Amino acid sequence: MDLHQVMAQQAQSQESFYLYEEAGILAAARRLRTGFPDVSFLYSIKCNPHPRVVKALLGQGFGADSASLGEVLLARQLGAEPGQIFYSAPGKTDADLAQAMGQCILIADSLGELRRLDTIAGRQGLHLEVGVRINPDFSFAGEGGAPSKFGIDEEQLYPFFSENTCPNLTVTGIHVHLKSQELNAGILAAYYGRMAALAQRVSQVLGRPLDYVNMGSGIGIQYTETDIPLDVDALGRAAQQELAAFRQANPGTRIIIEVGRYAVGNHGFYVTHVVDKKTSHGKTYLILKNTLNGFLRPSLARLVCKYAGETTPAGTEPLFTAPDAFQFRTLKEDGPREKVSLVGNLCTAADVIAEDVDLPRLEVGDVVYITNAGSYAAVLSPMQFSSQEPPKELFLTQDGKILE
Ligand SMILES: *Cc1c(COP(=O)(O)O)cnc(C)c1O
């Protein structure tokens, strides 16, 4: 059965649903592993915590990038070992820290958090190995640091190491994440080079090699029809060069890259129905089930563009990527076409996903689906709004089974 047939079949019993395709997820994971043979990968659970998706990636040897205690515990529950789970997020509470200890590798996001971790570890009579998230003295695309709510400024970290005021902690690794959705392999590779230099500086100040260097994400996916997909093999080769000297000097240091969207973004679809059709002052509207509330980002893109006026707004990940980051497709391939606006069934005029698009002519009961719905899709959508039945999230296994 091809994907359209699966959608058509599920659409008989579901008004709106997400469909995640395991074959595509596994292929993406394999491309990364082949392109970067000496790098460990983590899956950033926050982009799509569907247990089947997380499990598929754990099964490919990925660890977990957890953005909350809940995601730490989810990864544990799905079989990840504490040493494979990295918990990095700003604003962890004492309760988060205490409950996460022993379940994962903790990455402190501030000097204050390091001190709190030291206190909690001391109280429990533990000596804790921790990582630190760094806000480096460079940016993703060049030199020069910038203020950030994430991480510890590099220049504040070195005095902290030499003062050594946290007797119950040993810092054994570093984490940096500066940007998502980069499609320029040259920029990514140069960033990896700056990361290697940073890791070398940190290990010099510490006076010992690091256990791991987590270089974060940045690896982008094709959203718009004009985006040119990254060549992961070429990026892997360029990364190898940038990292070669560091690797030689630090053979025991594990290099890590995190990905969320690359693993699932293109391998999820949002499927819904036309529930009404009408014309008004010469415009044809297709009213769809659960758009803004089921999959927020296409409507949000219209809203952002409306307020931006003539200029093309820059991406604000993960909420807004580009004006045309999602494609609207139907299960009808030929036949007459029609210019329509796609709107949702909520009582708000903001519930618009496409205006005056050319689509095969659709009637009530026909299916419309949206691409690029695998990451930052279900999780970012206000499904409680107006007490509609929320979309289900379905997982299509490699051998064609549908699981919830
Ligand atoms: C969200 C996030 C990621 C994943 O980003 P993608 O662009 O989806 O790959 C990785 N690292 C950190 C720290 C994040 O917050």
The ligand as a MOL file (V3000), in Angstrom:
LIG
                    3D

  0  0  0     0  0            999 V3000
M  V30 BEGIN CTAB
M  V30 COUNTS 15 15 0 0 0
M  V30 BEGIN ATOM
M  V30 1 C 15.2270 21.7200 20.1130 0
M  V30 2 C 16.6520 21.4320 20.2760 0
M  V30 3 C 17.3170 20.5860 19.3860 0
M  V30 4 C 16.6790 20.0210 18.1530 0
M  V30 5 O 16.6740 20.9440 17.1160 0
M  V30 6 P 16.2540 20.4970 15.6470 0
M  V30 7 O 16.3860 21.7410 14.8660 0
M  V30 8 O 14.8680 19.9910 15.7020 0
M  V30 9 O 17.1960 19.4350 15.2120 0
M  V30 10 C 18.6240 20.2450 19.6850 0
M  V30 11 N 19.2440 20.7330 20.7640 0
M  V30 12 C 18.6370 21.5690 21.6230 0
M  V30 13 C 19.3730 22.0530 22.8140 0
M  V30 14 C 17.3220 21.9570 21.3960 0
M  V30 15 O 16.7390 22.7920 22.2490 0
M  V30 END ATOM
M  V30 BEGIN BOND
M  V30 1 1 1 2
M  V30 2 1 2 3
M  V30 3 2 2 14
M  V30 4 1 3 4
M  V30 5 2 3 10
M  V30 6 1 4 5
M  V30 7 1 5 6
M  V30 8 2 6 7
M  V30 9 1 6 8
M  V30 10 1 6 9
M  V30 11 1 10 11
M  V30 12 2 11 12
M  V30 13 1 12 13
M  V30 14 1 12 14
M  V30 15 1 14 15
M  V30 END BOND
M  V30 END CTAB
M  END
